[in-house]
């Protein structure tokens, strides 16, 4: 059994930016209403000719370049997404084809907003078991395609994008290892966040999600730190799913990470579902807000009322 570590990150967002004022021309809302309730100012929106796998491939190519690796150095591709329209080929296979890979294992995971942290744990387990040497883990979603643009309570939330991480094997006991995952769900409340119907549309019970996230998740996140042998005070950064600034800030405060940088990418990117954590982490690293080796808490939550978290070391 070996360990695994993140060696490089990358992110990508489409060029089109949708502001709160743009939304105010579409539905009954305003810049003040959106900022005061969810803290979002802008979001990036993909066009009809920009499928999910294209977003994912751009982020993956950036991560590979940062790692100094070729596509064929990867033997496992995992894509966390809930907005891929086609069932087969899956998004991971299409990403592999775009990047020119020869024979990787390719799998999609649909755990909605907690997808990336579930996929990261799955890659970690595969590497530890010797089933893969290097994995490409991607969170990518095109939430604009499943948004109800007549519903002001949900359409103001969503954005599109992708984030990617390159994972590789490391020696057992290495300081750079990805920490153990703590994951679970509340199946009886799975209806609180939905992407259902034909065509599929995103809907949620906002107050139920808010209460669950702000009351039930902080002690789980603290237990993630405990499993990793790190106290909340030792964290250099906290990267929660970028759902809503009014969720992120109280949850981060209740975790007790008093010295940590708190990712607030939601302000400029909106809720990008499975893409939100890797995008936010990649941006923190790119801006130099955290340093190599720093302990970072990643914690995804949302659809299915699923959650998954681990402490990782900054590449």
GUDRENVEX-25435 format. One record per residue (C-alpha): x, y, z. Coordinates in Angstrom, 1 decimal, always signed. Each point is the difference from the previous one (the first is absolute). Layout:
      xx      yy      zz
       X       Y       Z
...
! end
This chain:
      xx      yy      zz
    +0.0    +0.0    +0.0
    +1.3    +3.4    -1.0
    -1.4    +3.4    +0.6
    -1.0    +2.7    -2.5
    +0.4    +3.7    -0.3
    -1.2    +2.9    -2.2
    +2.9    +1.1    -2.2
    -1.7    +2.7    -2.2
    -3.3    +1.8    -0.5
    -1.7    +1.8    -2.9
    -3.3    +1.8    -0.5
    -2.0    +1.4    -2.9
    -3.1    +2.2    -0.4
    -1.8    +1.1    -3.2
    +0.5    +3.5    -1.2
    -3.5    +1.3    +0.3
    -0.7    +1.8    +3.3
    -3.6    +0.5    +1.3
    -0.4    +2.8    +2.5
    -2.7    +0.5    +2.6
    -1.2    +3.0    -2.2
    -0.3    -2.4    -2.9
    -2.2    -2.3    +2.1
    -2.1    +2.9    +1.1
    -1.0    +0.5    -3.7
    -1.1    -3.6    -0.2
    -1.9    -0.6    +3.3
    -1.4    +2.0    +2.9
    +3.2    +0.5    +2.0
    +2.7    +2.6    +0.6
    +3.7    +0.2    +0.7
    -0.7    +0.9    +3.7
    -2.5    -2.9    +0.4
    +2.5    -2.5    -1.4
    +3.0    +1.3    +2.0
    -1.9    +0.2    +3.3
    -1.4    -3.5    -0.3
    +2.8    -2.1    -1.6
    +3.0    +2.3    -0.3
    +0.5    -0.6    -3.8
    +1.0    +2.8    -2.3
    +0.8    -1.7    -3.3
    +0.1    -3.5    -1.5
    +1.4    -1.5    -3.3
    -2.4    -1.6    -2.4
    +0.9    -2.5    -2.8
    -1.6    +0.3    -3.4
    -1.9    -2.8    -1.8
    +3.2    -1.0    -1.9
    +2.0    -0.5    +3.3
    -0.9    -3.4    +1.4
    +1.0    -1.2    +3.4
    +2.8    -2.2    -1.3
    +1.6    +3.0    -1.7
    +0.0    +2.0    +3.3
    +1.5    -3.0    +1.7
    +2.7    -0.6    -2.6
    +1.2    +3.7    +0.2
    +0.4    -0.3    +3.8
    +1.7    -3.4    -0.4
    +2.4    +1.2    -2.6
    +1.0    +2.9    +2.3
    +0.6    -2.4    +2.9
    +2.1    -2.4    -2.1
    +2.1    +2.9    -1.3
    +0.6    +1.2    +3.6
    +1.1    -3.5    +1.0
    +2.3    -0.3    -3.0
    -1.8    -3.1    -1.1
    -1.2    -1.4    -3.3
    -3.5    -1.3    -0.4
    +1.2    -3.6    -0.2
    +1.6    +0.3    +3.4
    -3.5    -0.3    +1.4
    -1.6    -3.4    +0.4
    -3.3    +1.0    +1.7
    -2.4    +2.8    -0.8
    -2.8    +0.8    +2.4
    -2.5    +2.8    -0.8
    -2.5    +1.2    +2.5
    -3.1    +1.5    -1.7
    -3.7    +0.0    +0.1
    -0.7    +2.0    -3.1
    +1.3    -2.3    -2.8
    -2.8    -0.4    -2.4
    +1.1    -3.2    -1.8
    +0.3    -3.3    +1.9
    +2.7    -1.6    -2.3
    +2.7    +0.8    -0.8
    +0.4    +1.3    +3.6
    +1.6    +3.4    +0.7
    +3.3    -1.6    +1.1
    +0.3    -1.9    -3.3
    -0.6    +3.1    -2.0
    +2.6    +1.9    +2.1
    +2.5    -2.8    -0.6
    -0.7    +0.2    -3.7
    +0.4    +3.8    -0.1
    +3.3    -0.3    +1.8
    +1.3    -2.8    -2.3
    +0.3    -2.6    +2.7
    +0.5    -3.6    -1.1
    -1.5    -2.4    +2.6
    -1.0    +1.5    +3.4
    -2.8    -1.3    +2.1
    -2.8    +2.5    -0.3
    -2.9    +0.5    +2.4
    -2.5    +2.7    +0.8
    -1.4    +0.6    +3.5
    -3.2    +1.8    +0.7
    -0.1    +1.2    +3.6
    -1.1    +3.5    -1.1
    +1.7    +2.7    +2.1
    +2.0    -2.5    +2.0
    +1.2    -1.7    -3.1
    +3.6    +1.2    +0.0
    +0.9    -1.0    +3.5
    -1.7    -3.4    -0.6
    +2.1    -0.4    -3.2
    +3.2    +1.1    +1.7
    -0.6    -2.7    +2.7
    -0.7    -2.6    -2.7
    +3.3    +0.9    -1.7
    +1.9    -0.1    +3.3
    -1.4    -3.5    +0.7
    +0.9    -1.2    -3.5
    +3.5    +1.2    +0.3
    +0.4    -1.4    +3.6
    -1.2    -3.4    -1.3
    +2.4    +0.0    -2.9
    -2.7    +0.2    -2.6
    +1.3    +3.3    -1.4
    +3.3    +1.9    +0.1
    -1.2    +3.4    -1.1
    -3.6    +1.2    -0.2
    -1.6    +3.1    -1.4
    -2.9    +1.1    +2.2
    -2.4    +2.6    -1.5
    -3.1    +1.8    +1.2
    -1.9    +1.5    -2.9
    -3.6    +1.3    -0.3
    -2.1    +2.1    -2.3
    -2.6    +1.1    +2.4
    -1.3    +2.7    -2.4
    -1.4    -2.8    -2.2
    -2.2    -1.4    +2.8
    -1.0    +3.3    +1.5
    -3.6    +1.2    +0.0
    +0.6    +3.6    -1.2
    -3.5    +1.0    +1.1
    +0.7    -0.9    +3.7
    +1.7    +2.9    +1.7
    +0.8    -2.1    +3.1
    +2.2    -2.5    -1.9
    +1.2    +1.6    -3.3
    +1.9    +2.7    +1.9
    +2.2    -2.8    +1.6
    +1.4    -1.9    -2.9
    +3.2    +0.2    -2.1
    +2.1    -2.2    -2.2
    +3.6    -1.2    +0.2
    +2.4    -2.8    +0.7
    +2.9    -0.7    +2.3
    +2.6    -2.9    -0.1
    +2.6    -1.6    +2.1
    +2.8    -2.4    -0.9
    +0.5    -2.7    +2.7
    +3.0    -2.3    +0.2
    +1.3    -2.7    +2.3
    +2.3    +0.9    +2.9
    +1.7    -1.9    +2.8
    -2.1    -1.2    +2.9
    +0.1    +2.5    +2.8
    +1.1    +2.9    -2.2
    -0.9    +3.4    +1.2
    -1.6    +0.8    -3.3
    -2.6    -2.6    +0.1
    -3.7    +0.5    -0.6
    -1.7    -0.5    +3.3
    -2.7    -2.6    +0.7
    -3.5    +0.9    -1.3
    -3.0    +0.3    +2.2
    -3.1    -0.3    -2.1
    -3.7    -0.7    +0.3
    -3.5    +1.2    -0.9
    -3.5    +0.6    +1.3
    -2.1    -2.0    -2.5
    -3.4    +0.9    +1.4
    +0.7    +3.6    -0.8
    +1.4    -0.6    -3.4
    -2.9    +1.9    -1.6
    +1.3    +3.3    +1.5
    +2.4    +0.4    -3.0
    -1.2    -1.3    -3.3
    +0.8    +0.0    -3.8
    -3.0    -1.8    -1.3
    -2.4    -0.2    -3.0
    +0.1    +0.2    -3.7
    +1.8    +2.3    -0.7
    +1.8    -0.2    +3.3
    -0.4    +3.0    +2.3
    +1.8    +1.0    +3.2
    -2.2    +0.7    +3.0
    +0.6    +0.0    +3.8
    -1.6    +0.6    +3.3
    +2.3    +2.8    +1.0
    -0.9    +0.4    +3.7
    +0.3    -3.8    +0.6
    +3.4    +0.0    -1.6
    +1.1    +3.0    +2.0
    -1.0    -1.4    +3.3
    +1.6    -3.4    -0.7
    +3.2    +1.5    -1.2
    +0.5    +2.5    +2.8
    -1.0    -2.3    +2.8
    +1.0    -3.5    -1.0
    +3.1    +0.4    -2.0
    +2.5    +1.9    +2.2
    +0.4    -2.9    +2.5
    +0.5    -2.4    -2.9
    +2.7    +2.3    -1.5
    +1.7    +0.2    +3.4
    +0.1    -3.9    +0.0
    +1.6    +0.1    -3.4
    +2.8    +2.0    +1.5
    +0.3    -2.4    +2.9
    +0.3    -3.0    -2.4
    +2.9    +1.9    -1.7
    +1.7    +0.7    +3.2
    -0.4    +3.8    -0.5
    -1.8    +2.5    +2.2
    -2.3    +2.6    -1.5
    +2.4    +2.7    +1.2
    +2.9    -1.6    -2.0
    -1.9    +0.2    -3.3
    +1.5    +2.5    -2.5
    -3.2    +0.0    -2.1
    -3.6    -1.2    +0.0
    -1.5    -0.7    -3.4
    -3.7    -0.8    +0.4
    -2.4    -0.7    -2.8
    -0.7    +3.5    -1.4
    -3.8    -0.2    +0.5
    -0.8    +3.4    +1.4
    +2.0    +2.5    +2.0
    -2.6    +0.0    +2.7
    +0.7    -3.7    +0.5
    +3.8    +0.1    -0.4
    +0.7    +2.7    +2.6
    -1.9    -1.5    +2.9
    +1.1    -3.5    -0.7
    +3.7    +1.0    -0.2
    -0.4    +2.0    +3.3
    -1.6    -3.0    +1.8
    +2.8    -2.3    -1.2
    +2.4    +2.2    +2.0
    +2.7    +0.5    -2.7
    +0.9    +3.4    +1.4
    +3.4    +0.3    -1.8
    -1.2    -1.3    -3.4
    -0.7    +1.7    -3.3
    -3.7    -0.6    -0.8
    -0.7    -0.6    -3.7
    -2.7    +2.4    -1.2
    +0.2    -0.7    -3.8
    -3.8    -0.2    +0.0
    -0.1    +3.9    +0.0
    +1.4    +0.1    -3.6
    -0.9    -3.5    -1.3
    -3.3    -0.9    +1.5
    -0.9    -3.6    +1.0
    +1.8    -2.3    -2.5
    -1.0    -3.2    +1.8
    +2.8    -2.6    -0.3
    +2.4    +2.5    -1.6
    -0.1    +2.4    +2.9
    +2.5    -1.5    +2.4
    +2.8    -0.8    -2.5
    -0.5    +3.4    -1.7
    +0.2    +1.9    +3.3
    +3.0    -2.0    +1.1
    +1.8    +0.4    -3.3
    -0.5    +3.8    +0.2
    +1.3    +0.2    +3.6
    +3.2    -1.8    -1.1
    +0.3    +2.1    -3.2
    -0.2    +3.2    +2.0
    +2.5    -1.2    +2.5
    -2.4    +0.3    +3.0
    +1.1    -3.4    +1.2
    +3.4    -1.7    -0.2
    +1.2    -3.4    -0.9
    -0.5    -2.5    +2.9
    -2.7    +2.1    +1.7
    -2.9    -2.0    +1.4
    -3.3    +0.8    -1.7
    -3.4    -1.3    +0.9
    -2.2    -0.9    -3.0
    -3.6    -0.6    +0.8
    -2.8    -0.6    -2.5
    -3.7    -0.1    +0.7
    -3.3    +0.3    -1.7
    -2.0    -2.2    -2.4
    -1.4    -3.2    +1.5
    +0.9    +1.9    +3.2
    +3.4    -1.8    -0.5
    +3.2    +1.2    +1.6
    +3.7    -1.0    -0.3
    +3.1    +1.6    +1.3
    +3.7    -0.5    +0.5
    +3.1    +2.0    +0.9
    +2.5    +0.3    -2.8
    +3.4    +1.6    -0.3
    +0.4    +2.9    -2.4
    +2.1    -1.1    -3.0
! end
